[in-house]
Amino acid sequence: MERTPLTAITPVDLDCLNVHLEACEFNWTVCESCGAEMLYSALSSHRRGQCPKSLVRCSRRSGFYMRADELQDHDYKEAILLAVKRKRAKLCEAAQSKVARLRLRISEIDTIMTMYK
């Protein structure tokens, strides 16, 4: 392939030039979500995971989609909620065990009371 020297003037169709400039990987562009400036070639990977405004899915049980910059707060809230649910389950289990023991004791007292009637 023959190369044209940079000093040579080559006629260019402006429509083709505009199309090229919009998609050229070495062109600077701005992320529409967060406003960060970068090379066009980096835009797709930025949108997939580096953009703080991109949508990501909660890694915990909720499965909600949210902006990446909100994920840390969401995960923190989910962790607290899970800890509260576990503690509540333990307290409930302990209360049920105590109720069962009290019912047994009441039954024993009823038996003793019927003996003295």
Order of alpha helices (4+ residues) and beta strands (2+ residues): alpha-beta-beta-alpha-beta-beta-alpha
